[in-house]
Amino acid sequence: MGVVTQRAQPAIRRRGPGIRHRTISWALRHLQVFFYTLGQLTRSPFGSAMTASVIGIALALPAGLYVLLENAQSMSSGWEGTAQISLFLHSKVSDGRAAELAGQMASLPEVSTARVITRAEALAEFQEMSGFGAALEALEANPLPSVIVVQPAVAHSDAEAVKGLVAKFATQAEVDIAQFDLQWVKRLYALMEIVQRGVLVLAALLSVAVLLIVGNTIRLDIENRREEIEIAKLVGATNAFIRRPFLYAGFWYGLFGGLLAYALVSSALELLREPTRQLALLYYSDFALLGLEGTASMVLVGSGALLGLGGSWVAVGRHLSSIEPS
């Protein structure tokens, strides 16, 4: 047993360098083909640029919609927690009585805060916001009622709980109108969910389009090099060896398309950044337009490369097997 073991050990040591040598050789061949295909694309820059541009535009459309949706969600992220109930009191209810009602409501466990907007404050705010200050000063009496603004507690800020509070406050004799101010936000969220699913559907359709574009480009390349492939098979080249440059070509098409899509989306956002900032300032907001950064940009470029590789794989697998030397 000892002799067998001693003889087996050198055999294992001799096998190690062989595996390492084959691994290095395999990696060098792939690296050589990797840059060779890049050189091949630069020899026909116009055609390569056209293919990459079509891929870039196809990827930029869902990416741009995704960024706009992310900005809309970022802008409205704080609105869910600002559910407010506005209680418009009858015109005969005095500010003092309104303050008493606000105190009673604030003591409820479902309510976080309750503040009163007096009739004078409501008129001053309306004069400032409407621009009809001079006309309103001509009125003999203040036509606006007192308003109680109720902020529900965090534990009771969901839509159903707030609807229950609205119904409860609306039954009080002093309340003329009970209004839930977040209904439009709920509708906005529902609309954004529809848009989000639409973006996913559009991304799926355009991904298929990218696969078809790359596949058709690689198919034409295979047909143009048909004689070269037949000669390579005659001298013993395997399908894996012949397939390799076409796969890398598809990878390059997709990678350049993804980079172009990133450049297009970033340029469009840069053009919109300043007008968006000016609009936000008009609403006294510090909102800033978000861009494609970090993971999102890597996913976009990586998706382009993977789609290019997938399209070329499908095309090569389908057309290469049909080419045999006669």
Secondary structure in CASP SS format (residue, H / E / C, confidence):
PFRMAT SS
TARGET T0000
AUTHOR 0000-0000-0000
METHOD secondary structure of the structure
MODEL  1
M C 1.00
G H 1.00
V H 1.00
V H 1.00
T H 1.00
Q H 1.00
R H 1.00
A H 1.00
Q H 1.00
P H 1.00
A H 1.00
I H 1.00
R H 1.00
R H 1.00
R H 1.00
G H 1.00
P H 1.00
G H 1.00
I H 1.00
R H 1.00
H H 1.00
R H 1.00
T H 1.00
I H 1.00
S H 1.00
W H 1.00
A H 1.00
L H 1.00
R H 1.00
H H 1.00
L H 1.00
Q H 1.00
V H 1.00
F H 1.00
F H 1.00
Y H 1.00
T H 1.00
L H 1.00
G H 1.00
Q H 1.00
L H 1.00
T H 1.00
R H 1.00
S C 1.00
P H 1.00
F H 1.00
G H 1.00
S H 1.00
A H 1.00
M H 1.00
T H 1.00
A H 1.00
S H 1.00
V H 1.00
I H 1.00
G H 1.00
I H 1.00
A H 1.00
L H 1.00
A H 1.00
L H 1.00
P H 1.00
A H 1.00
G H 1.00
L H 1.00
Y H 1.00
V H 1.00
L H 1.00
L H 1.00
E H 1.00
N H 1.00
A H 1.00
Q H 1.00
S H 1.00
M H 1.00
S C 1.00
S C 1.00
G C 1.00
W C 1.00
E H 1.00
G H 1.00
T H 1.00
A C 1.00
Q C 1.00
I E 1.00
S E 1.00
L E 1.00
F E 1.00
L E 1.00
H C 1.00
S C 1.00
K C 1.00
V C 1.00
S C 1.00
D H 1.00
G H 1.00
R H 1.00
A H 1.00
A H 1.00
E H 1.00
L H 1.00
A H 1.00
G H 1.00
Q H 1.00
M H 1.00
A H 1.00
S C 1.00
L C 1.00
P C 1.00
E C 1.00
V E 1.00
S E 1.00
T E 1.00
A E 1.00
R E 1.00
V E 1.00
I E 1.00
T C 1.00
R H 1.00
A H 1.00
E H 1.00
A H 1.00
L H 1.00
A H 1.00
E H 1.00
F H 1.00
Q H 1.00
E H 1.00
M H 1.00
S H 1.00
G C 1.00
F C 1.00
G H 1.00
A H 1.00
A H 1.00
L H 1.00
E H 1.00
A C 1.00
L C 1.00
E C 1.00
A C 1.00
N C 1.00
P C 1.00
L C 1.00
P C 1.00
S C 1.00
V E 1.00
I E 1.00
V E 1.00
V E 1.00
Q E 1.00
P E 1.00
A C 1.00
V H 1.00
A H 1.00
H H 1.00
S C 1.00
D C 1.00
A H 1.00
E H 1.00
A H 1.00
V H 1.00
K H 1.00
G H 1.00
L H 1.00
V H 1.00
A H 1.00
K H 1.00
F H 1.00
A H 1.00
T C 1.00
Q C 1.00
A C 1.00
E C 1.00
V E 1.00
D E 1.00
I E 1.00
A E 1.00
Q E 1.00
F E 1.00
D C 1.00
L C 1.00
Q H 1.00
W H 1.00
V H 1.00
K H 1.00
R H 1.00
L H 1.00
Y H 1.00
A H 1.00
L H 1.00
M H 1.00
E H 1.00
I H 1.00
V H 1.00
Q H 1.00
R H 1.00
G H 1.00
V H 1.00
L H 1.00
V H 1.00
L H 1.00
A H 1.00
A H 1.00
L H 1.00
L H 1.00
S H 1.00
V H 1.00
A H 1.00
V H 1.00
L H 1.00
L H 1.00
I H 1.00
V H 1.00
G H 1.00
N H 1.00
T H 1.00
I H 1.00
R H 1.00
L H 1.00
D H 1.00
I H 1.00
E H 1.00
N H 1.00
R C 1.00
R H 1.00
E H 1.00
E H 1.00
I H 1.00
E H 1.00
I H 1.00
A H 1.00
K H 1.00
L H 1.00
V C 1.00
G C 1.00
A C 1.00
T C 1.00
N H 1.00
A H 1.00
F H 1.00
I H 1.00
R H 1.00
R H 1.00
P H 1.00
F H 1.00
L H 1.00
Y H 1.00
A H 1.00
G H 1.00
F H 1.00
W H 1.00
Y H 1.00
G H 1.00
L H 1.00
F H 1.00
G H 1.00
G H 1.00
L H 1.00
L H 1.00
A H 1.00
Y H 1.00
A H 1.00
L H 1.00
V H 1.00
S H 1.00
S H 1.00
A H 1.00
L H 1.00
E H 1.00
L H 1.00
L H 1.00
R H 1.00
E H 1.00
P H 1.00
T H 1.00
R H 1.00
Q H 1.00
L H 1.00
A H 1.00
L H 1.00
L H 1.00
Y C 1.00
Y C 1.00
S C 1.00
D C 1.00
F C 1.00
A C 1.00
L C 1.00
L C 1.00
G C 1.00
L C 1.00
E C 1.00
G C 1.00
T H 1.00
A H 1.00
S H 1.00
M H 1.00
V H 1.00
L H 1.00
V H 1.00
G H 1.00
S H 1.00
G H 1.00
A H 1.00
L H 1.00
L H 1.00
G H 1.00
L H 1.00
G H 1.00
G H 1.00
S H 1.00
W H 1.00
V H 1.00
A H 1.00
V H 1.00
G H 1.00
R H 1.00
H H 1.00
L C 1.00
S C 1.00
S C 1.00
I C 1.00
E C 1.00
P C 1.00
S C 1.00
END
